[in-house]
């Protein structure tokens, strides 16, 4: 459909025009937004969840190694 717009960009524009603070919150932030805010030292990280729920376990996987292992298995 037309017109297309980015709601986050509109919110940023309106906040700047009206000189009001804007709080963006996400469990999975857009990488470009996170990078911009990190450069401005404007990232606030929550260290615990609501109702003291446990934070998820995070595992970083090197996909190059993962793909190499799969190629070896399938060879």
PDB file of N, H, CA, C and O in Angstrom:
ATOM      1  N   UNK A   1       0.836  -1.191   0.000  1.00  0.00           N
ATOM      2  CA  UNK A   1       0.000   0.000   0.000  1.00  0.00           C
ATOM      3  C   UNK A   1       0.876   1.248   0.000  1.00  0.00           C
ATOM      4  O   UNK A   1       2.039   1.212   0.401  1.00  0.00           O
ATOM      5  N   UNK A   2       0.306   2.323  -0.447  1.00  0.00           N
ATOM      6  H   UNK A   2      -0.638   2.353  -0.773  1.00  0.00           H
ATOM      7  CA  UNK A   2       1.016   3.594  -0.488  1.00  0.00           C
ATOM      8  C   UNK A   2       0.235   4.593   0.350  1.00  0.00           C
ATOM      9  O   UNK A   2      -0.992   4.504   0.311  1.00  0.00           O
ATOM     10  N   UNK A   3       0.776   5.499   1.077  1.00  0.00           N
ATOM     11  H   UNK A   3       1.772   5.571   1.109  1.00  0.00           H
ATOM     12  CA  UNK A   3       2.211   5.690   1.260  1.00  0.00           C
ATOM     13  C   UNK A   3       2.778   4.730   2.291  1.00  0.00           C
ATOM     14  O   UNK A   3       2.061   4.224   3.154  1.00  0.00           O
ATOM     15  N   UNK A   4       4.072   4.491   2.187  1.00  0.00           N
ATOM     16  H   UNK A   4       4.655   4.902   1.486  1.00  0.00           H
ATOM     17  CA  UNK A   4       4.761   3.639   3.151  1.00  0.00           C
ATOM     18  C   UNK A   4       5.619   4.531   4.048  1.00  0.00           C
ATOM     19  O   UNK A   4       6.189   5.521   3.590  1.00  0.00           O
ATOM     20  N   UNK A   5       5.701   4.180   5.295  1.00  0.00           N
ATOM     21  H   UNK A   5       5.238   3.375   5.667  1.00  0.00           H
ATOM     22  CA  UNK A   5       6.510   4.954   6.217  1.00  0.00           C
ATOM     23  C   UNK A   5       7.043   4.054   7.317  1.00  0.00           C
ATOM     24  O   UNK A   5       6.536   2.957   7.547  1.00  0.00           O
ATOM     25  N   UNK A   6       8.064   4.535   7.982  1.00  0.00           N
ATOM     26  H   UNK A   6       8.476   5.427   7.794  1.00  0.00           H
ATOM     27  CA  UNK A   6       8.671   3.838   9.097  1.00  0.00           C
ATOM     28  C   UNK A   6       8.195   4.534  10.371  1.00  0.00           C
ATOM     29  O   UNK A   6       8.568   5.679  10.626  1.00  0.00           O
ATOM     30  N   UNK A   7       7.381   3.858  11.167  1.00  0.00           N
ATOM     31  H   UNK A   7       7.078   2.927  10.960  1.00  0.00           H
ATOM     32  CA  UNK A   7       6.804   4.456  12.373  1.00  0.00           C
ATOM     33  C   UNK A   7       7.878   4.955  13.334  1.00  0.00           C
ATOM     34  O   UNK A   7       7.696   5.979  13.994  1.00  0.00           O
ATOM     35  N   UNK A   8       8.992   4.238  13.415  1.00  0.00           N
ATOM     36  H   UNK A   8       9.139   3.406  12.879  1.00  0.00           H
ATOM     37  CA  UNK A   8      10.072   4.646  14.318  1.00  0.00           C
ATOM     38  C   UNK A   8      10.672   5.978  13.864  1.00  0.00           C
ATOM     39  O   UNK A   8      10.946   6.854  14.684  1.00  0.00           O
ATOM     40  N   UNK A   9      10.873   6.123  12.545  1.00  0.00           N
ATOM     41  H   UNK A   9      10.650   5.411  11.879  1.00  0.00           H
ATOM     42  CA  UNK A   9      11.425   7.372  12.005  1.00  0.00           C
ATOM     43  C   UNK A   9      10.461   8.535  12.234  1.00  0.00           C
ATOM     44  O   UNK A   9      10.892   9.645  12.546  1.00  0.00           O
ATOM     45  N   UNK A  10       9.168   8.289  12.080  1.00  0.00           N
ATOM     46  H   UNK A  10       8.818   7.387  11.826  1.00  0.00           H
ATOM     47  CA  UNK A  10       8.167   9.330  12.327  1.00  0.00           C
ATOM     48  C   UNK A  10       8.189   9.743  13.795  1.00  0.00           C
ATOM     49  O   UNK A  10       8.135  10.931  14.110  1.00  0.00           O
ATOM     50  N   UNK A  11       8.268   8.753  14.699  1.00  0.00           N
ATOM     51  H   UNK A  11       8.312   7.787  14.442  1.00  0.00           H
ATOM     52  CA  UNK A  11       8.325   9.050  16.135  1.00  0.00           C
ATOM     53  C   UNK A  11       9.565   9.871  16.465  1.00  0.00           C
ATOM     54  O   UNK A  11       9.492  10.829  17.235  1.00  0.00           O
ATOM     55  N   UNK A  12      10.705   9.496  15.882  1.00  0.00           N
ATOM     56  H   UNK A  12      10.764   8.718  15.256  1.00  0.00           H
ATOM     57  CA  UNK A  12      11.944  10.248  16.113  1.00  0.00           C
ATOM     58  C   UNK A  12      11.811  11.684  15.612  1.00  0.00           C
ATOM     59  O   UNK A  12      12.237  12.624  16.283  1.00  0.00           O
ATOM     60  N   UNK A  13      11.222  11.845  14.438  1.00  0.00           N
ATOM     61  H   UNK A  13      10.876  11.082  13.894  1.00  0.00           H
ATOM     62  CA  UNK A  13      11.040  13.171  13.854  1.00  0.00           C
ATOM     63  C   UNK A  13      10.133  14.032  14.744  1.00  0.00           C
ATOM     64  O   UNK A  13      10.473  15.170  15.067  1.00  0.00           O
ATOM     65  N   UNK A  14       8.983  13.484  15.135  1.00  0.00           N
ATOM     66  H   UNK A  14       8.706  12.559  14.873  1.00  0.00           H
ATOM     67  CA  UNK A  14       8.045  14.240  15.966  1.00  0.00           C
ATOM     68  C   UNK A  14       8.651  14.592  17.322  1.00  0.00           C
ATOM     69  O   UNK A  14       8.451  15.700  17.820  1.00  0.00           O
ATOM     70  N   UNK A  15       9.377  13.672  17.914  1.00  0.00           N
ATOM     71  H   UNK A  15       9.540  12.772  17.510  1.00  0.00           H
ATOM     72  CA  UNK A  15      10.018  13.940  19.205  1.00  0.00           C
ATOM     73  C   UNK A  15      11.021  15.080  19.074  1.00  0.00           C
ATOM     74  O   UNK A  15      11.104  15.951  19.940  1.00  0.00           O
ATOM     75  N   UNK A  16      11.783  15.066  17.978  1.00  0.00           N
ATOM     76  H   UNK A  16      11.716  14.359  17.274  1.00  0.00           H
ATOM     77  CA  UNK A  16      12.765  16.134  17.759  1.00  0.00           C
ATOM     78  C   UNK A  16      12.065  17.477  17.521  1.00  0.00           C
ATOM     79  O   UNK A  16      12.471  18.498  18.075  1.00  0.00           O
ATOM     80  N   UNK A  17      11.014  17.470  16.694  1.00  0.00           N
ATOM     81  H   UNK A  17      10.685  16.640  16.244  1.00  0.00           H
ATOM     82  CA  UNK A  17      10.276  18.697  16.392  1.00  0.00           C
ATOM     83  C   UNK A  17       9.631  19.306  17.638  1.00  0.00           C
ATOM     84  O   UNK A  17       9.627  20.525  17.809  1.00  0.00           O
ATOM     85  N   UNK A  18       9.095  18.463  18.492  1.00  0.00           N
ATOM     86  H   UNK A  18       9.099  17.473  18.354  1.00  0.00           H
ATOM     87  CA  UNK A  18       8.396  18.933  19.693  1.00  0.00           C
ATOM     88  C   UNK A  18       9.311  19.027  20.909  1.00  0.00           C
ATOM     89  O   UNK A  18       8.881  19.425  21.991  1.00  0.00           O
ATOM     90  N   UNK A  19      10.592  18.654  20.719  1.00  0.00           N
ATOM     91  H   UNK A  19      10.942  18.331  19.839  1.00  0.00           H
ATOM     92  CA  UNK A  19      11.575  18.702  21.796  1.00  0.00           C
ATOM     93  C   UNK A  19      11.116  17.893  23.023  1.00  0.00           C
ATOM     94  O   UNK A  19      11.118  18.379  24.154  1.00  0.00           O
ATOM     95  N   UNK A  20      10.727  16.652  22.751  1.00  0.00           N
ATOM     96  H   UNK A  20      10.726  16.257  21.832  1.00  0.00           H
ATOM     97  CA  UNK A  20      10.302  15.770  23.831  1.00  0.00           C
ATOM     98  C   UNK A  20      11.145  14.494  23.787  1.00  0.00           C
ATOM     99  O   UNK A  20      11.584  14.081  22.713  1.00  0.00           O
ATOM    100  N   UNK A  21      11.374  13.870  24.937  1.00  0.00           N
ATOM    101  H   UNK A  21      11.018  14.205  25.810  1.00  0.00           H
ATOM    102  CA  UNK A  21      12.160  12.630  24.939  1.00  0.00           C
ATOM    103  C   UNK A  21      11.368  11.485  24.304  1.00  0.00           C
ATOM    104  O   UNK A  21      10.140  11.446  24.377  1.00  0.00           O
ATOM    105  N   UNK A  22      12.079  10.576  23.695  1.00  0.00           N
ATOM    106  H   UNK A  22      13.077  10.608  23.635  1.00  0.00           H
ATOM    107  CA  UNK A  22      11.469   9.400  23.086  1.00  0.00           C
ATOM    108  C   UNK A  22      12.156   8.171  23.653  1.00  0.00           C
ATOM    109  O   UNK A  22      13.384   8.089  23.678  1.00  0.00           O
ATOM    110  N   UNK A  23      11.362   7.224  24.106  1.00  0.00           N
ATOM    111  H   UNK A  23      10.365   7.290  24.086  1.00  0.00           H
ATOM    112  CA  UNK A  23      11.894   5.973  24.637  1.00  0.00           C
ATOM    113  C   UNK A  23      11.503   4.863  23.671  1.00  0.00           C
ATOM    114  O   UNK A  23      10.318   4.618  23.444  1.00  0.00           O
ATOM    115  N   UNK A  24      12.502   4.191  23.104  1.00  0.00           N
ATOM    116  H   UNK A  24      13.464   4.390  23.288  1.00  0.00           H
ATOM    117  CA  UNK A  24      12.274   3.039  22.242  1.00  0.00           C
ATOM    118  C   UNK A  24      12.627   1.806  23.059  1.00  0.00           C
ATOM    119  O   UNK A  24      13.698   1.746  23.662  1.00  0.00           O
ATOM    120  N   UNK A  25      11.749   0.842  23.081  1.00  0.00           N
ATOM    121  H   UNK A  25      10.879   0.891  22.591  1.00  0.00           H
ATOM    122  CA  UNK A  25      12.021  -0.359  23.858  1.00  0.00           C
ATOM    123  C   UNK A  25      11.771  -1.602  23.035  1.00  0.00           C
ATOM    124  O   UNK A  25      10.770  -1.698  22.325  1.00  0.00           O
ATOM    125  N   UNK A  26      12.690  -2.558  23.132  1.00  0.00           N
ATOM    126  H   UNK A  26      13.503  -2.480  23.708  1.00  0.00           H
ATOM    127  CA  UNK A  26      12.530  -3.804  22.405  1.00  0.00           C
ATOM    128  C   UNK A  26      13.407  -4.878  23.020  1.00  0.00           C
ATOM    129  O   UNK A  26      14.529  -4.614  23.453  1.00  0.00           O
ATOM    130  N   UNK A  27      12.879  -6.091  23.053  1.00  0.00           N
ATOM    131  H   UNK A  27      11.968  -6.305  22.701  1.00  0.00           H
ATOM    132  CA  UNK A  27      13.686  -7.220  23.492  1.00  0.00           C
ATOM    133  C   UNK A  27      14.669  -7.609  22.383  1.00  0.00           C
ATOM    134  O   UNK A  27      15.718  -8.196  22.646  1.00  0.00           O
ATOM    135  N   UNK A  28      14.316  -7.274  21.153  1.00  0.00           N
ATOM    136  H   UNK A  28      13.463  -6.797  20.939  1.00  0.00           H
ATOM    137  CA  UNK A  28      15.166  -7.577  19.992  1.00  0.00           C
ATOM    138  C   UNK A  28      15.288  -6.321  19.138  1.00  0.00           C
ATOM    139  O   UNK A  28      14.621  -6.209  18.109  1.00  0.00           O
ATOM    140  N   UNK A  29      16.132  -5.373  19.551  1.00  0.00           N
ATOM    141  H   UNK A  29      16.674  -5.464  20.386  1.00  0.00           H
ATOM    142  CA  UNK A  29      16.203  -4.091  18.844  1.00  0.00           C
ATOM    143  C   UNK A  29      16.774  -4.227  17.440  1.00  0.00           C
ATOM    144  O   UNK A  29      17.598  -5.098  17.162  1.00  0.00           O
ATOM    145  N   UNK A  30      16.317  -3.348  16.571  1.00  0.00           N
ATOM    146  H   UNK A  30      15.648  -2.640  16.797  1.00  0.00           H
ATOM    147  CA  UNK A  30      16.857  -3.239  15.226  1.00  0.00           C
ATOM    148  C   UNK A  30      18.346  -2.903  15.339  1.00  0.00           C
ATOM    149  O   UNK A  30      18.721  -2.004  16.091  1.00  0.00           O
ATOM    150  N   UNK A  31      19.185  -3.611  14.605  1.00  0.00           N
ATOM    151  H   UNK A  31      18.880  -4.341  13.994  1.00  0.00           H
ATOM    152  CA  UNK A  31      20.642  -3.444  14.755  1.00  0.00           C
ATOM    153  C   UNK A  31      21.102  -2.032  14.403  1.00  0.00           C
ATOM    154  O   UNK A  31      22.009  -1.505  15.047  1.00  0.00           O
ATOM    155  N   UNK A  32      20.494  -1.411  13.390  1.00  0.00           N
ATOM    156  H   UNK A  32      19.757  -1.839  12.867  1.00  0.00           H
ATOM    157  CA  UNK A  32      20.915  -0.059  13.013  1.00  0.00           C
ATOM    158  C   UNK A  32      20.521   0.952  14.084  1.00  0.00           C
ATOM    159  O   UNK A  32      21.283   1.874  14.375  1.00  0.00           O
ATOM    160  N   UNK A  33      19.342   0.789  14.670  1.00  0.00           N
ATOM    161  H   UNK A  33      18.722   0.041  14.434  1.00  0.00           H
ATOM    162  CA  UNK A  33      18.917   1.680  15.750  1.00  0.00           C
ATOM    163  C   UNK A  33      19.816   1.497  16.960  1.00  0.00           C
ATOM    164  O   UNK A  33      20.244   2.476  17.572  1.00  0.00           O
ATOM    165  N   UNK A  34      20.105   0.248  17.311  1.00  0.00           N
ATOM    166  H   UNK A  34      19.757  -0.548  16.815  1.00  0.00           H
ATOM    167  CA  UNK A  34      20.962  -0.032  18.456  1.00  0.00           C
ATOM    168  C   UNK A  34      22.339   0.599  18.257  1.00  0.00           C
ATOM    169  O   UNK A  34      22.894   1.191  19.183  1.00  0.00           O
ATOM    170  N   UNK A  35      22.887   0.472  17.049  1.00  0.00           N
ATOM    171  H   UNK A  35      22.436  -0.009  16.297  1.00  0.00           H
ATOM    172  CA  UNK A  35      24.207   1.024  16.752  1.00  0.00           C
ATOM    173  C   UNK A  35      24.205   2.542  16.900  1.00  0.00           C
ATOM    174  O   UNK A  35      25.107   3.112  17.514  1.00  0.00           O
ATOM    175  N   UNK A  36      23.186   3.198  16.336  1.00  0.00           N
ATOM    176  H   UNK A  36      22.453   2.736  15.837  1.00  0.00           H
ATOM    177  CA  UNK A  36      23.099   4.664  16.427  1.00  0.00           C
ATOM    178  C   UNK A  36      23.022   5.117  17.875  1.00  0.00           C
ATOM    179  O   UNK A  36      23.714   6.052  18.277  1.00  0.00           O
ATOM    180  N   UNK A  37      22.175   4.450  18.660  1.00  0.00           N
ATOM    181  H   UNK A  37      21.612   3.690  18.334  1.00  0.00           H
ATOM    182  CA  UNK A  37      22.016   4.839  20.054  1.00  0.00           C
ATOM    183  C   UNK A  37      23.249   4.514  20.875  1.00  0.00           C
ATOM    184  O   UNK A  37      23.592   5.250  21.800  1.00  0.00           O
ATOM    185  N   UNK A  38      23.919   3.417  20.547  1.00  0.00           N
ATOM    186  H   UNK A  38      23.640   2.818  19.796  1.00  0.00           H
ATOM    187  CA  UNK A  38      25.145   3.062  21.253  1.00  0.00           C
ATOM    188  C   UNK A  38      26.213   4.132  21.027  1.00  0.00           C
ATOM    189  O   UNK A  38      26.945   4.485  21.952  1.00  0.00           O
ATOM    190  N   UNK A  39      26.303   4.648  19.803  1.00  0.00           N
ATOM    191  H   UNK A  39      25.708   4.362  19.052  1.00  0.00           H
ATOM    192  CA  UNK A  39      27.271   5.711  19.497  1.00  0.00           C
ATOM    193  C   UNK A  39      26.971   6.976  20.298  1.00  0.00           C
ATOM    194  O   UNK A  39      27.883   7.735  20.628  1.00  0.00           O
ATOM    195  N   UNK A  40      25.701   7.201  20.609  1.00  0.00           N
ATOM    196  H   UNK A  40      24.961   6.584  20.342  1.00  0.00           H
ATOM    197  CA  UNK A  40      25.294   8.386  21.381  1.00  0.00           C
ATOM    198  C   UNK A  40      25.311   8.118  22.884  1.00  0.00           C
ATOM    199  O   UNK A  40      24.952   8.980  23.687  1.00  0.00           O
ATOM    200  N   UNK A  41      25.735   6.911  23.248  1.00  0.00           N
ATOM    201  H   UNK A  41      26.027   6.212  22.596  1.00  0.00           H
ATOM    202  CA  UNK A  41      25.757   6.508  24.657  1.00  0.00           C
ATOM    203  C   UNK A  41      24.359   6.636  25.266  1.00  0.00           C
ATOM    204  O   UNK A  41      24.204   7.106  26.393  1.00  0.00           O
ATOM    205  N   UNK A  42      23.339   6.210  24.503  1.00  0.00           N
ATOM    206  H   UNK A  42      23.465   5.828  23.587  1.00  0.00           H
ATOM    207  CA  UNK A  42      21.951   6.367  24.927  1.00  0.00           C
ATOM    208  C   UNK A  42      21.238   5.037  25.102  1.00  0.00           C
ATOM    209  O   UNK A  42      20.008   4.994  25.109  1.00  0.00           O
ATOM    210  N   UNK A  43      21.993   3.945  25.244  1.00  0.00           N
ATOM    211  H   UNK A  43      22.992   3.980  25.238  1.00  0.00           H
ATOM    212  CA  UNK A  43      21.381   2.634  25.412  1.00  0.00           C
ATOM    213  C   UNK A  43      21.265   2.332  26.905  1.00  0.00           C
ATOM    214  O   UNK A  43      22.233   2.443  27.657  1.00  0.00           O
ATOM    215  N   UNK A  44      20.074   1.954  27.306  1.00  0.00           N
ATOM    216  H   UNK A  44      19.287   1.864  26.695  1.00  0.00           H
ATOM    217  CA  UNK A  44      19.840   1.520  28.682  1.00  0.00           C
ATOM    218  C   UNK A  44      19.450   0.058  28.610  1.00  0.00           C
ATOM    219  O   UNK A  44      18.489  -0.295  27.926  1.00  0.00           O
ATOM    220  N   UNK A  45      20.182  -0.792  29.304  1.00  0.00           N
ATOM    221  H   UNK A  45      20.962  -0.505  29.859  1.00  0.00           H
ATOM    222  CA  UNK A  45      19.931  -2.225  29.263  1.00  0.00           C
ATOM    223  C   UNK A  45      19.283  -2.674  30.561  1.00  0.00           C
ATOM    224  O   UNK A  45      19.765  -2.369  31.652  1.00  0.00           O
ATOM    225  N   UNK A  46      18.188  -3.401  30.424  1.00  0.00           N
ATOM    226  H   UNK A  46      17.797  -3.648  29.537  1.00  0.00           H
ATOM    227  CA  UNK A  46      17.545  -3.970  31.602  1.00  0.00           C
ATOM    228  C   UNK A  46      18.288  -5.255  31.969  1.00  0.00           C
ATOM    229  O   UNK A  46      18.557  -6.096  31.112  1.00  0.00           O
ATOM    230  N   UNK A  47      18.606  -5.390  33.226  1.00  0.00           N
ATOM    231  H   UNK A  47      18.387  -4.707  33.923  1.00  0.00           H
ATOM    232  CA  UNK A  47      19.377  -6.559  33.658  1.00  0.00           C
ATOM    233  C   UNK A  47      18.503  -7.658  34.234  1.00  0.00           C
ATOM    234  O   UNK A  47      18.982  -8.758  34.511  1.00  0.00           O
ATOM    235  N   UNK A  48      17.220  -7.363  34.416  1.00  0.00           N
ATOM    236  H   UNK A  48      16.831  -6.470  34.191  1.00  0.00           H
ATOM    237  CA  UNK A  48      16.315  -8.394  34.887  1.00  0.00           C
ATOM    238  C   UNK A  48      14.951  -8.194  34.246  1.00  0.00           C
ATOM    239  O   UNK A  48      14.618  -7.104  33.783  1.00  0.00           O
ATOM    240  N   UNK A  49      14.184  -9.246  34.229  1.00  0.00           N
ATOM    241  H   UNK A  49      14.454 -10.132  34.606  1.00  0.00           H
ATOM    242  CA  UNK A  49      12.865  -9.222  33.622  1.00  0.00           C
ATOM    243  C   UNK A  49      11.794  -8.848  34.635  1.00  0.00           C
ATOM    244  O   UNK A  49      12.002  -8.907  35.847  1.00  0.00           O
ATOM    245  N   UNK A  50      10.643  -8.462  34.097  1.00  0.00           N
ATOM    246  H   UNK A  50      10.474  -8.415  33.112  1.00  0.00           H
ATOM    247  CA  UNK A  50       9.494  -8.174  34.961  1.00  0.00           C
ATOM    248  C   UNK A  50       9.159  -9.413  35.777  1.00  0.00           C
ATOM    249  O   UNK A  50       9.349 -10.538  35.314  1.00  0.00           O
ATOM    250  N   UNK A  51       8.675  -9.212  36.957  1.00  0.00           N
ATOM    251  H   UNK A  51       8.520  -8.298  37.333  1.00  0.00           H
ATOM    252  CA  UNK A  51       8.315 -10.307  37.877  1.00  0.00           C
ATOM    253  C   UNK A  51       9.503 -11.200  38.200  1.00  0.00           C
ATOM    254  O   UNK A  51       9.316 -12.357  38.577  1.00  0.00           O
ATOM    255  N   UNK A  52      10.704 -10.696  38.063  1.00  0.00           N
ATOM    256  H   UNK A  52      10.857  -9.757  37.756  1.00  0.00           H
ATOM    257  CA  UNK A  52      11.935 -11.434  38.360  1.00  0.00           C
ATOM    258  C   UNK A  52      12.050 -12.739  37.580  1.00  0.00           C
ATOM    259  O   UNK A  52      12.674 -13.691  38.050  1.00  0.00           O
ATOM    260  N   UNK A  53      11.452 -12.788  36.395  1.00  0.00           N
ATOM    261  H   UNK A  53      10.945 -12.015  36.014  1.00  0.00           H
ATOM    262  CA  UNK A  53      11.567 -13.978  35.540  1.00  0.00           C
ATOM    263  C   UNK A  53      13.023 -14.155  35.131  1.00  0.00           C
ATOM    264  O   UNK A  53      13.773 -13.184  35.034  1.00  0.00           O
ATOM    265  N   UNK A  54      13.411 -15.391  34.894  1.00  0.00           N
ATOM    266  H   UNK A  54      12.801 -16.180  34.972  1.00  0.00           H
ATOM    267  CA  UNK A  54      14.793 -15.706  34.549  1.00  0.00           C
ATOM    268  C   UNK A  54      15.122 -15.232  33.134  1.00  0.00           C
ATOM    269  O   UNK A  54      14.326 -15.412  32.213  1.00  0.00           O
ATOM    270  N   UNK A  55      16.297 -14.628  32.966  1.00  0.00           N
ATOM    271  H   UNK A  55      16.944 -14.482  33.714  1.00  0.00           H
ATOM    272  CA  UNK A  55      16.748 -14.221  31.640  1.00  0.00           C
ATOM    273  C   UNK A  55      17.087 -15.469  30.826  1.00  0.00           C
ATOM    274  O   UNK A  55      17.531 -16.472  31.385  1.00  0.00           O
ATOM    275  N   UNK A  56      16.883 -15.414  29.522  1.00  0.00           N
ATOM    276  H   UNK A  56      16.522 -14.600  29.068  1.00  0.00           H
ATOM    277  CA  UNK A  56      17.170 -16.599  28.704  1.00  0.00           C
ATOM    278  C   UNK A  56      18.662 -16.876  28.624  1.00  0.00           C
ATOM    279  O   UNK A  56      19.477 -15.959  28.728  1.00  0.00           O
ATOM    280  N   UNK A  57      19.017 -18.141  28.439  1.00  0.00           N
ATOM    281  H   UNK A  57      18.355 -18.885  28.354  1.00  0.00           H
ATOM    282  CA  UNK A  57      20.406 -18.518  28.227  1.00  0.00           C
ATOM    283  C   UNK A  57      20.766 -18.136  26.793  1.00  0.00           C
ATOM    284  O   UNK A  57      19.984 -18.378  25.874  1.00  0.00           O
ATOM    285  N   UNK A  58      21.922 -17.552  26.596  1.00  0.00           N
ATOM    286  H   UNK A  58      22.557 -17.355  27.343  1.00  0.00           H
ATOM    287  CA  UNK A  58      22.354 -17.107  25.278  1.00  0.00           C
ATOM    288  C   UNK A  58      23.606 -17.869  24.888  1.00  0.00           C
ATOM    289  O   UNK A  58      24.539 -17.999  25.680  1.00  0.00           O
ATOM    290  N   UNK A  59      23.620 -18.365  23.673  1.00  0.00           N
ATOM    291  H   UNK A  59      22.862 -18.259  23.030  1.00  0.00           H
ATOM    292  CA  UNK A  59      24.774 -19.075  23.151  1.00  0.00           C
ATOM    293  C   UNK A  59      25.134 -18.468  21.802  1.00  0.00           C
ATOM    294  O   UNK A  59      24.295 -18.399  20.904  1.00  0.00           O
ATOM    295  N   UNK A  60      26.369 -18.032  21.661  1.00  0.00           N
ATOM    296  H   UNK A  60      27.051 -18.088  22.390  1.00  0.00           H
ATOM    297  CA  UNK A  60      26.835 -17.459  20.404  1.00  0.00           C
ATOM    298  C   UNK A  60      27.461 -18.567  19.577  1.00  0.00           C
ATOM    299  O   UNK A  60      28.337 -19.295  20.042  1.00  0.00           O
ATOM    300  N   UNK A  61      26.996 -18.680  18.345  1.00  0.00           N
ATOM    301  H   UNK A  61      26.283 -18.089  17.967  1.00  0.00           H
ATOM    302  CA  UNK A  61      27.472 -19.744  17.459  1.00  0.00           C
ATOM    303  C   UNK A  61      28.143 -19.121  16.246  1.00  0.00           C
ATOM    304  O   UNK A  61      27.559 -18.275  15.568  1.00  0.00           O
ATOM    305  N   UNK A  62      29.366 -19.541  15.978  1.00  0.00           N
ATOM    306  H   UNK A  62      29.840 -20.228  16.529  1.00  0.00           H
ATOM    307  CA  UNK A  62      30.080 -19.105  14.781  1.00  0.00           C
ATOM    308  C   UNK A  62      29.526 -19.905  13.606  1.00  0.00           C
ATOM    309  O   UNK A  62      29.813 -21.094  13.471  1.00  0.00           O
ATOM    310  N   UNK A  63      28.739 -19.257  12.763  1.00  0.00           N
ATOM    311  H   UNK A  63      28.506 -18.291  12.872  1.00  0.00           H
ATOM    312  CA  UNK A  63      28.067 -19.959  11.674  1.00  0.00           C
ATOM    313  C   UNK A  63      29.052 -20.488  10.627  1.00  0.00           C
ATOM    314  O   UNK A  63      28.739 -21.447   9.921  1.00  0.00           O
ATOM    315  N   UNK A  64      30.234 -19.878  10.517  1.00  0.00           N
ATOM    316  H   UNK A  64      30.488 -19.099  11.090  1.00  0.00           H
ATOM    317  CA  UNK A  64      31.241 -20.411   9.591  1.00  0.00           C
ATOM    318  C   UNK A  64      31.668 -21.806  10.039  1.00  0.00           C
ATOM    319  O   UNK A  64      31.771 -22.724   9.226  1.00  0.00           O
ATOM    320  N   UNK A  65      31.916 -21.956  11.343  1.00  0.00           N
ATOM    321  H   UNK A  65      31.832 -21.211  12.003  1.00  0.00           H
ATOM    322  CA  UNK A  65      32.292 -23.265  11.874  1.00  0.00           C
ATOM    323  C   UNK A  65      31.130 -24.242  11.759  1.00  0.00           C
ATOM    324  O   UNK A  65      31.325 -25.410  11.421  1.00  0.00           O
ATOM    325  N   UNK A  66      29.924 -23.764  12.040  1.00  0.00           N
ATOM    326  H   UNK A  66      29.765 -22.816  12.315  1.00  0.00           H
ATOM    327  CA  UNK A  66      28.734 -24.619  11.969  1.00  0.00           C
ATOM    328  C   UNK A  66      28.549 -25.167  10.548  1.00  0.00           C
ATOM    329  O   UNK A  66      28.299 -26.359  10.369  1.00  0.00           O
ATOM    330  N   UNK A  67      28.672 -24.304   9.549  1.00  0.00           N
ATOM    331  H   UNK A  67      28.876 -23.336   9.694  1.00  0.00           H
ATOM    332  CA  UNK A  67      28.509 -24.733   8.162  1.00  0.00           C
ATOM    333  C   UNK A  67      29.627 -25.677   7.733  1.00  0.00           C
ATOM    334  O   UNK A  67      29.390 -26.637   6.999  1.00  0.00           O
ATOM    335  N   UNK A  68      30.848 -25.399   8.195  1.00  0.00           N
ATOM    336  H   UNK A  68      31.041 -24.620   8.790  1.00  0.00           H
ATOM    337  CA  UNK A  68      31.976 -26.275   7.863  1.00  0.00           C
ATOM    338  C   UNK A  68      31.750 -27.674   8.439  1.00  0.00           C
ATOM    339  O   UNK A  68      32.031 -28.671   7.775  1.00  0.00           O
ATOM    340  N   UNK A  69      31.246 -27.749   9.662  1.00  0.00           N
ATOM    341  H   UNK A  69      31.018 -26.938  10.201  1.00  0.00           H
ATOM    342  CA  UNK A  69      30.968 -29.049  10.284  1.00  0.00           C
ATOM    343  C   UNK A  69      29.870 -29.786   9.519  1.00  0.00           C
ATOM    344  O   UNK A  69      29.957 -31.001   9.337  1.00  0.00           O
ATOM    345  N   UNK A  70      28.853 -29.080   9.077  1.00  0.00           N
ATOM    346  H   UNK A  70      28.783 -28.094   9.225  1.00  0.00           H
ATOM    347  CA  UNK A  70      27.761 -29.718   8.335  1.00  0.00           C
ATOM    348  C   UNK A  70      28.243 -30.240   6.979  1.00  0.00           C
ATOM    349  O   UNK A  70      27.799 -31.291   6.515  1.00  0.00           O
ATOM    350  N   UNK A  71      29.151 -29.498   6.356  1.00  0.00           N
ATOM    351  H   UNK A  71      29.511 -28.645   6.734  1.00  0.00           H
ATOM    352  CA  UNK A  71      29.715 -29.955   5.078  1.00  0.00           C
ATOM    353  C   UNK A  71      30.514 -31.239   5.285  1.00  0.00           C
ATOM    354  O   UNK A  71      30.445 -32.148   4.458  1.00  0.00           O
ATOM    355  N   UNK A  72      31.270 -31.325   6.376  1.00  0.00           N
ATOM    356  H   UNK A  72      31.327 -30.587   7.048  1.00  0.00           H
ATOM    357  CA  UNK A  72      32.044 -32.524   6.678  1.00  0.00           C
ATOM    358  C   UNK A  72      31.127 -33.711   6.927  1.00  0.00           C
ATOM    359  O   UNK A  72      31.416 -34.821   6.481  1.00  0.00           O
ATOM    360  N   UNK A  73      30.041 -33.492   7.623  1.00  0.00           N
ATOM    361  H   UNK A  73      29.806 -32.590   7.986  1.00  0.00           H
ATOM    362  CA  UNK A  73      29.111 -34.578   7.923  1.00  0.00           C
ATOM    363  C   UNK A  73      28.419 -35.067   6.656  1.00  0.00           C
ATOM    364  O   UNK A  73      28.208 -36.267   6.483  1.00  0.00           O
ATOM    365  N   UNK A  74      28.067 -34.138   5.775  1.00  0.00           N
ATOM    366  H   UNK A  74      28.239 -33.163   5.916  1.00  0.00           H
ATOM    367  CA  UNK A  74      27.337 -34.492   4.554  1.00  0.00           C
ATOM    368  C   UNK A  74      28.256 -34.997   3.428  1.00  0.00           C
ATOM    369  O   UNK A  74      27.777 -35.494   2.409  1.00  0.00           O
ATOM    370  N   UNK A  75      29.573 -34.866   3.618  1.00  0.00           N
ATOM    371  H   UNK A  75      29.962 -34.462   4.446  1.00  0.00           H
ATOM    372  CA  UNK A  75      30.516 -35.274   2.563  1.00  0.00           C
ATOM    373  C   UNK A  75      30.694 -36.775   2.512  1.00  0.00           C
ATOM    374  O   UNK A  75      31.452 -37.279   1.683  1.00  0.00           O
TER     375      UNK A  75
END
